[in-house]
Amino acid sequence: MNKKKHDHQQILQLARQTIIHEADAIRKLADFIDKNFAQTVELIYNSKGRVIITGIGKSANIANKIVATLNSTGTPAIFMHAADAIHGDLGIVQKDDVVLCLSKSGNTPEIKVLVPLIKSRGNKLIALVSNTSSFLATNADYILPCTIEKEACPNNLAPTSSTTAQLVMGDALAIALIEYRDFSKEDFARFHPGGALGKKLYMRVNDIYKNNAVPEVNPSAAIDEVIVEITAKRLGAAAVVNNKKELIGIITDGDLRRMLQRKMDFSAMLAKDIMSPNPKHVEPGAMAIKAFNIMEANSITQLAVVDNNQYLGMIHLHDILREGIV
């Protein structure tokens, strides 16, 4: 096979054409969203079982992604490879499950064997298919059309536009189910407890600040006491609190550096003389991401934690970064 030579402009043009071609194919999917789609959403929502998603070849790869999306958004789903299903894995399908089958042609040998087996068990069958006249489509209870005119592949062979269309239709199904279930941010956090995404939605200040020391001084503390407290507690600041443990100010290591740069005589100074009054603070029950946003908006690196006017401790920007929240 002779290798063709393409200049960079030709390569870029081919890439752009692929993206435009697939984007056009996806836009046309909107024309297929009708009453049948709504009934499919209702079927899955009302099902007492799971969604078993099956396919073969590249459609099987897309099926796996749709399974992951549904599981993460409150709809229990399981992948079943169409070829494996007819060689023993059909036992995955239980009485109340709904089966969603992905296929471009809808006429592959494995699909033709699998479909009658599913129907004989009484399970509802949804066809996510390009060829709406196919064996799969004509035997399905519900059809989600993913018809494309042509693959982005120049030979119209490699699954490109067809698999992209399947993926997008799967996302449309998942998003519709999210709305149908009133699936909230809190629900999402329960399914995503790990990583930055989940922590943004469930981790609170209360989960973090308790691991820190509690730097504090009274208003009459000498400057050398303040320096010792900030150094010992290693949070770059100390809260100034009255005898009722109420927060009245804050002193940061930056405040101390600026004082020294001005060559002030601090031998007789007290904490109340250099503190910043009315410091920014956050409630212990607030989301950790809120604490980060306050720090970012005010260009500060630590935030006092206050509950019912009582100073409890301090949360540092590094705490939030360490948790991977941002």
Steps between C-alpha positions, in 0.01 A plus 500: 500500500646831390512769765330827409666825582281771646606845602385640832219700346348186349522322836334791680227514238428128540474541876265797469282316250471206740389724786252690282361176356444346842356825639246506216407139571441580866288807423267284292439275802277769646245420228465147642407611852127438514226332703681168464803647681279626784338158533844338515600730787177415684558128444847514655390728782209275596696177465557303820816350352814623331591612150699228326692662216639282225670525165787362297817651354532877539138518614604289800761761590237773491264281701760482777518878516122537517496244783752710692301819444172345613653340809657829605172687466264271688387245240638149572650357182710199397692429180448168322699422186265374229734218396554385859126518567427221255779292650389499862483860621128539433449407865594862580151601387246471780121508488450875555798623298470714189741421214651777287672369187741715298569426136559693182367243254269315738560189290818342636481122560543536875216752521271274298561217745481716813182696430259202492656367822437830677145522366423142608590591858247783504750784544433831330748571221620846394687531172754781468560447130590679179312271262137535608390231253736242646422175682580666832279801439198302377514269801560763768232639729648848475737658248752778558604584142865592445483515124800652323550565132866405488795423723770765531738231375583574132417138417173516694617195695664583834239574768541872563187708457283201593672436833508872579124511437449201731702669771303824476164319499613313810587830667159642405337199663709538816433874533127449451506240778693738727220754463231235536654379827567851636857379539670769710858608562481318832393182323786543256746535788384169650591326175831687464658501848855492367694756304459873461150475355354319798691700759369826359150373561530336840813613687433766759721733700418288804673203334826689463567767761486258797829349386675833553635664811299795635716814490364773724613788719319748718493870408756587768759246386846640432637482147756238593214280629322546170813398308543189713134401455505544122827307474389217726160442339642517145197652329653839421257689722349529845148599591449773757218401734344660808428325828175364354693327218346740251707585192591868496801502269777311325875542469684334212869447448464755220385758754813434707730529198345830396541630854868410498551656158366829637764472776241567764581468868280210597644438845195659661245394240219258570304267275207741485730769359588313180208262449263531206152540650189324373691228316343279236367178645297194408254272680609143581203358307583689181628312197878499475474644150325803650799556728728483197286751312512745791878469521540542126269801484688675783854389409556336838635156589328430831150537631368497857227249577220652707175355631247709695765769547738244652844461349569129436816488296646575160500352153791561264510512121752215507244281679261538209769447239620190684151351484498550123180704509643747247 
